[in-house]
Amino acid sequence: MRLFQNGSLYPSYGARLRILTADCKTFAEHMDGLLADRYGAMHVLEPVLLRQPEAFFANGDHPQVQKMWAREQGMPDKATREDILLAQIEHHRTEVFYNTDPVPFPSSFLKRLPGSVKHRIGWRAAPSGAADFSAYDLMVCNFPGVLLGYRAAGLRAAYFAPAFDPEMAPYAANTERPIDILFVGGFSRHHHRRAGLLEAVAGLSPERKVVVHLDSSRLTRWAESTLGRLLLPSSLRRPDALSRLAGASVFGRSLYAVLSRTKIVVNAAIDMAGDDRGNIRCFEAMGTGALLLSDAGRYPEGMTDGQTIVTYADADDLLLKARRLLDDPGRLGVIAKRGHETFRRLYSKAAQWAAFEQLVASLSSPNSAPRKP
């Protein structure tokens, strides 16, 4: 299988990536540097991480690096991001196009793919507005409610999950964990419930060592500016207690490192998640050996309240359970260890790749539902 995986980058990761790849002279060197930092590695398929020759990886939304590839191939400087991604796919002779960033590359883009592409699979685990995914043969994610929405829209959809990154193993083995409670995640107008929970967590400091790393949206940053405070509602700003505590966002191995120094990772679903749970932070916390304390809901296999994770009902329950766990390090350690071992066993990279191969095989079967035009 000649696999092409397209990913995306958070804009706030850009500064770190520029430092990591400052000495990189070629597209290949840059991608090696990116993959070595393990950014998004849980979503990156095994042949890409192993740098197998039949697999190709790009971030179509990263114009500087994409243009580096285009210049190496003699493409004109005016080439668009769609033109470059299409040229990469054609150059690679791709058979399976796996896109974990389908909103910027919807059906209109897929209709331009070269004839070598046999199957088109998209990952999307959030509402997508009016985005048209009808030209994808299959949409995948690990949120059952989102999959139901795809099927209701007439799309073929299947469950597919992130996987344990083998590079997490030494981080999980760390026993020195001075951070009592950690939250890492985004903050935007879609995080009103999260804001209340995190404000409660911030109240545990200085009683406990609490660390918060927030990736705030542009609207939030604008709302917190001098002019924004005059023009925009206070609901768009972070609560003061949270703002005072919050540090900059962290990604890649920097994220692994801070998780490995943490006893409890607090997780809170975004407002639009419904009852579904299992965002990437759940997998990252368990993968690095921390205890996951997350809001109650419908979780993926292996994430069981009181056994491999702990769930809370509201802010008061979160504080109660956090204190109880920190006061009982033996129980905390047992649940965290069991969670890590369960996740590592159920969600290996080999198992993820085998599941992907099965999805591709199902698309090739005679009984496969036809792709919408």
C-alpha positions in Angstrom: 0.0 0.0 0.0 1.4 3.4 -1.0 0.1 5.6 1.8 0.0 9.4 1.9 -1.0 10.9 5.2 -1.8 14.6 5.4 -1.7 16.3 8.8 -2.0 19.8 10.2 -0.2 22.0 12.7 -1.5 24.3 15.5 -0.3 27.8 14.7 1.1 28.1 18.3 3.4 25.1 17.6 5.1 27.1 14.9 7.7 28.9 17.1 8.9 25.6 18.6 9.1 23.9 15.2 11.1 26.8 13.7 13.7 26.3 16.5 13.8 22.5 16.1 14.2 22.7 12.3 16.4 25.9 12.1 19.3 24.0 10.5 17.1 21.9 8.2 17.9 22.6 4.5 15.5 20.2 2.8 11.9 19.1 3.1 12.9 15.6 4.1 15.2 17.0 6.9 12.4 19.2 8.1 9.8 16.4 8.3 12.4 14.2 10.1 12.7 16.9 12.7 8.9 17.2 13.1 8.4 13.5 13.5 11.3 13.2 15.9 9.5 15.8 18.2 6.5 13.4 18.2 4.0 16.2 17.5 0.6 14.4 16.9 2.4 11.0 16.9 -0.7 9.2 18.3 -2.5 10.0 15.0 0.5 9.3 12.7 0.3 5.8 11.2 3.1 3.3 11.9 4.6 3.2 8.3 5.1 7.0 8.5 6.7 6.9 12.0 9.0 4.1 10.8 9.9 6.2 7.7 9.0 3.4 5.3 9.6 4.3 1.7 6.0 3.5 0.6 4.6 6.1 3.1 4.7 9.9 2.7 3.7 12.5 5.2 3.0 16.2 4.8 1.2 19.0 6.5 -0.7 20.7 3.7 -1.5 23.7 5.9 2.2 24.6 6.6 3.0 26.8 3.6 6.7 27.5 4.4 7.6 23.8 4.4 5.3 22.9 1.6 6.9 25.6 -0.6 10.3 24.1 0.3 9.2 20.8 -1.3 7.8 22.7 -4.3 11.0 24.6 -4.9 13.0 21.3 -4.7 10.7 20.0 -7.5 11.0 23.1 -9.6 7.4 24.3 -9.1 6.6 28.0 -9.5 6.5 30.2 -6.4 2.8 31.0 -7.1 1.7 27.4 -6.6 -1.2 27.2 -4.1 -1.3 24.8 -1.1 -3.7 22.6 -3.1 -1.4 22.6 -6.1 1.6 21.5 -3.9 -0.3 18.8 -2.1 -1.7 17.4 -5.4 1.8 17.4 -6.8 3.2 15.5 -3.8 0.4 12.9 -4.1 1.1 12.5 -7.8 4.9 12.3 -7.3 4.4 9.7 -4.5 2.1 7.6 -6.7 -0.3 7.4 -3.8 -2.8 4.6 -3.6 -4.5 5.5 -0.2 -4.9 9.2 0.8 -5.5 9.5 4.6 -6.3 13.1 5.5 -6.5 14.1 9.2 -7.2 17.7 8.2 -10.2 17.4 5.8 -11.9 20.8 6.3 -9.4 22.7 4.2 -9.3 19.9 1.7 -12.9 18.8 1.1 -14.6 17.1 -1.8 -13.7 19.8 -4.3 -10.0 19.0 -3.6 -10.5 15.2 -3.8 -12.0 15.5 -7.2 -8.6 16.7 -8.5 -6.6 13.8 -7.1 -4.6 11.8 -9.6 -5.8 8.4 -10.9 -3.4 6.4 -8.8 -5.4 7.2 -5.7 -7.8 4.3 -5.0 -9.2 5.2 -1.6 -9.8 8.4 0.3 -10.1 8.3 4.1 -10.7 11.4 6.3 -10.3 11.8 10.0 -12.5 14.4 11.7 -13.7 14.2 15.4 -15.6 17.5 15.6 -18.5 19.2 14.0 -17.6 20.5 10.6 -20.2 23.1 9.7 -21.0 23.1 6.0 -17.8 21.3 5.0 -18.5 18.8 2.2 -16.9 15.3 2.8 -19.1 13.5 0.2 -16.1 12.5 -2.0 -14.4 10.7 0.8 -14.8 6.9 0.7 -14.8 6.8 4.5 -14.8 9.2 7.4 -13.2 8.0 10.7 -12.8 9.1 14.3 -13.2 7.7 17.8 -16.4 9.7 18.7 -19.5 7.6 18.2 -21.8 10.6 18.1 -19.8 12.2 15.3 -19.8 9.0 13.3 -23.6 8.9 13.7 -23.7 12.4 12.2 -21.7 11.3 9.2 -24.0 8.3 8.6 -27.1 10.5 8.9 -25.6 12.7 6.2 -25.2 9.6 3.9 -21.5 9.1 4.4 -19.7 5.9 5.2 -18.1 6.1 8.6 -16.1 3.8 10.9 -14.5 3.9 14.3 -10.7 4.5 14.4 -8.6 5.5 17.4 -5.3 7.1 18.3 -2.5 4.8 19.4 0.3 4.6 22.0 3.5 6.3 20.8 6.4 3.9 21.7 8.5 7.0 22.5 6.2 7.6 25.5 7.7 4.6 27.3 10.6 6.4 29.0 8.4 9.3 30.0 5.9 6.9 31.6 8.7 5.2 33.5 9.5 8.4 35.4 8.7 8.2 39.1 9.6 11.8 40.1 6.3 13.6 39.6 6.4 17.0 41.5 3.3 18.4 39.7 0.2 17.4 41.6 -2.4 18.6 39.0 -1.9 19.5 35.4 -4.2 20.8 32.7 -3.0 21.3 29.1 -5.4 22.3 26.4 -7.2 25.0 24.5 -9.3 27.9 25.6 -11.9 29.6 23.3 -15.6 30.5 23.2 -16.3 26.8 23.0 -14.8 26.2 26.4 -17.3 27.9 28.8 -17.8 24.8 30.9 -14.1 24.1 30.9 -13.4 27.6 32.2 -15.5 27.0 35.3 -13.8 23.7 36.0 -10.3 25.1 35.5 -11.1 28.1 37.8 -12.0 25.6 40.5 -8.7 23.7 39.9 -6.7 26.9 40.0 -8.2 27.5 43.5 -6.2 24.5 44.7 -3.0 26.5 44.3 -0.9 27.1 46.5 -2.3 24.2 48.6 -1.2 21.9 45.8 1.3 22.2 42.9 -1.0 23.1 40.0 0.3 23.8 36.5 -1.8 25.0 33.6 -0.7 25.4 30.0 -3.3 27.0 27.8 -3.5 27.5 24.0 -5.8 30.5 23.9 -7.7 31.4 20.7 -7.1 34.7 18.9 -10.5 35.9 20.1 -9.6 35.2 23.7 -6.3 37.0 23.4 -8.1 39.9 21.8 -10.7 39.9 24.5 -7.9 40.1 27.2 -6.2 43.0 25.5 -6.7 46.6 26.8 -9.0 47.5 24.0 -10.7 44.1 24.0 -11.7 44.5 27.6 -13.6 47.6 26.7 -15.3 46.2 23.6 -15.9 42.5 24.2 -17.9 40.6 26.8 -16.1 39.2 29.8 -17.3 35.7 29.0 -14.7 35.6 26.2 -11.9 36.1 28.7 -10.2 33.5 31.0 -11.2 33.8 34.7 -8.7 35.9 36.5 -7.6 33.1 38.8 -6.9 30.9 35.7 -5.2 33.7 33.8 -2.7 34.3 36.6 -1.8 30.6 36.7 -1.7 29.8 33.0 1.5 29.3 31.2 2.2 29.0 27.4 1.0 26.0 25.4 3.2 23.0 25.1 3.5 20.4 22.3 5.6 17.4 21.2 8.3 16.2 23.6 7.8 19.2 25.8 4.3 18.0 26.4 5.5 14.5 27.1 8.0 15.9 29.5 5.5 17.9 31.6 3.0 15.0 31.6 5.8 12.7 32.9 6.3 15.0 35.9 2.6 15.0 36.8 0.5 12.9 39.2 -3.0 13.9 38.0 -3.9 15.2 34.6 -7.3 17.0 34.6 -9.3 16.7 31.3 -12.5 18.6 30.4 -14.4 18.0 27.2 -15.3 21.0 25.0 -18.9 22.3 25.1 -19.8 20.6 21.7 -18.7 17.1 22.7 -22.0 15.9 24.0 -21.6 12.6 26.0 -18.7 11.4 24.0 -15.3 11.4 25.6 -11.8 10.3 24.5 -10.1 13.4 23.2 -6.4 13.2 22.6 -5.4 14.4 26.1 -7.0 11.3 27.6 -4.6 9.1 25.5 -1.6 11.3 26.2 -2.1 11.3 30.0 -2.4 7.5 30.1 0.4 7.0 27.7 2.8 9.0 29.9 1.8 7.3 33.1 -0.2 10.0 34.8 -3.6 9.4 36.3 -6.5 10.8 34.1 -9.1 12.7 36.1 -11.8 13.5 33.5 -15.5 14.5 33.2 -18.1 11.7 33.2 -19.3 10.5 29.9 -19.0 7.7 27.3 -15.4 6.6 27.0 -13.5 4.4 24.7 -12.6 0.8 25.6 -10.1 0.6 28.4 -11.1 3.9 30.1 -13.1 2.7 33.1 -13.9 4.9 36.0 -12.2 3.7 39.2 -10.1 1.2 37.4 -8.0 2.9 34.8 -9.2 6.5 35.1 -11.3 8.5 37.5 -14.2 10.6 36.4 -16.0 13.6 38.1 -19.5 15.0 37.8 -18.9 18.7 38.3 -16.4 21.2 39.7 -17.1 20.2 43.4 -16.7 16.5 42.6 -13.5 17.2 40.7 -11.9 19.0 43.7 -13.1 16.3 46.1 -11.7 13.5 44.0 -8.4 15.3 43.3 -7.8 15.8 47.0 -8.7 12.2 47.9 -6.3 10.9 45.2 -3.5 13.1 46.3 -4.0 12.1 49.9 -3.9 8.4 48.9 -0.8 8.1 46.7 -1.0 4.3 46.8 -4.4 4.2 45.1 -3.4 7.0 42.7 -0.4 5.0 41.6 -2.3 1.8 41.1 -4.9 3.4 38.9 -2.3 5.3 36.9 -0.2 2.2 36.4 -3.2 0.1 35.4 -4.4 2.8 33.0 -1.0 3.0 31.3 -0.7 -0.7 30.9 -4.3 -1.1 29.6 -3.8 1.7 27.1 -0.5 0.4 25.9 -1.9 -3.1 25.4 -5.2 -2.0 23.6 -3.9 0.8 21.5 -0.5 -0.2 20.1 0.8 1.3 16.9 0.7 -2.2 15.3 -2.9 -2.6 16.3 -3.7 0.8 14.9 -2.1 0.0 11.6 -3.8 -3.4 11.4 -7.2 -1.6 11.9 -6.4 0.8 9.2 -5.5 -2.0 6.8 -8.8 -3.6 7.6 -10.6 -0.4 6.8 -8.9 -0.1 3.5 -9.6 -3.8 2.7 -13.3 -3.2 3.5 -13.4 -0.4 0.9 -12.0 -2.8 -1.7 -14.6 -5.5 -1.1 -17.4 -6.1 -3.6 -20.0 -5.3 -1.0 -18.4 -1.9 -0.2 -20.8 1.0 -0.4 -20.0 3.2 -3.5 -18.2 6.5 -3.1 -20.4 9.5 -3.5 -19.5 11.7 -6.5 
